[in-house]
Amino acid sequence: MTIVRLGYVAMSMIVKNSSPSKTMTYTQFQKIEDREAALRKLERIALQNLQNTLRLLRHTAASDIHFYRLTSRLIPLANHEELLDWDYMKPLKEPLGELGAFARKHKMRIDFHPDHFVLLNSPQKHILKNSIKTLKLHYLLLKGMGIDTMHRCVMHVGGNYKDTEESLERFIENWMLVPRSLQTMIMLENDDTSFTFENTLYLCEKLGIPLVFDYHHHLAHHSNNPHWESNWDRVIQTWRDSSLPIKMHISSPKSDKLFRHHADYIDINMFFDFLKKINGSISQIDCMIEAKKKDKALFKLMKEVKLRGDVEIIDGSSFRLK
């Protein structure tokens, strides 16, 4: 039967003073008269982010969690147009290598989810150019960690621009402008307002991209077919060339009125509605928890899972469906 592994996103609600997303604005940068001193301060912030990330990975490993999403804000101002001469990778080589070594030692799946401003289907050339530049940053970070870059960045399709079909076709056109090394990093996720499960599956099948199914998003936004199960085998096929297990996102509505908003914790009944339907179709699935309470939501969910009679517990974040 199917093994389920749970993961959490970027921050811990338990490990104190461990933010991996400390930052500096360009306005703050400009206020430091000595530019070299300002760059050294940026490097110190990035170093602190990496140190805190390592603390979080240690917490993750100690909690028997094997799946973690890195923040995309590890290096502030890395791609700012006024700082293109800054070689930010050089001073961070050692801590990046340490992060990757730890993840490999503990057989931990780590990946990224670039911010919403990464829009590969944008009709504006400068936005597409900046999106590709941001993906390159993620690529360099993964390479710096010694992590295989294949299928490590999950993205949304992009903007709808008031025409879904045209926006989908523009994604295909712009995809040809993305370097192959960056293309192979990418997974696509259905969203809750613009591109449905079916829209995203169309792109994934056409371009050979794995689909990360977001169950909550699908419930919030679908076209004429709310029954995702009929297309589940097609989702499995999008992962056929990946060395990683199939990945999905799980979150729960904050309320009926605020259905699209993520709740603090996971509704276990909603989650198992999904799991029961895919049980046995694949050997393993990695489920990224997108809940406001981060790792605390994972621990609460596992506590509830342990009370069920239809699972076999493997460790602190994994179980087998009976």
Sequence and secondary structure as in RCSB ss.txt:
>XXXX:A:sequence
MTIVRLGYVAMSMIVKNSSPSKTMTYTQFQKIEDREAALRKLERIALQNLQNTLRLLRHTAASDIHFYRLTSRLI
PLANHEELLDWDYMKPLKEPLGELGAFARKHKMRIDFHPDHFVLLNSPQKHILKNSIKTLKLHYLLLKGMGIDTM
HRCVMHVGGNYKDTEESLERFIENWMLVPRSLQTMIMLENDDTSFTFENTLYLCEKLGIPLVFDYHHHLAHHSNN
PHWESNWDRVIQTWRDSSLPIKMHISSPKSDKLFRHHADYIDINMFFDFLKKINGSISQIDCMIEAKKKDKALFK
LMKEVKLRGDVEIIDGSSFRLK
>XXXX:A:secstr
  EEEEEEES  SSSTT  S     HHHHHTSSSHHHHHHHHHHHHHHHHHHHHHHHHHHHHTT  EEE  S SS
TTTT GGGTT  TTGGGHHHHHHHHHHHHHTT EEEB   TT  TT SSHHHHHHHHHHHHHHHHHHHHHT   T
T EEEE    TT HHHHHHHHHHHHTTS HHHHTTEEEE  SSS  HHHHHHHHHHHT  EEEEHHHHHHS SS 
  GGGGHHHHHHHTTT SS EEEEE  BS STTTTSB SS  HHHHHHHHHHHBTTBSEEEEEE  TTHHHHHHH
HHHHHTT SSEEE SSSEEEE 
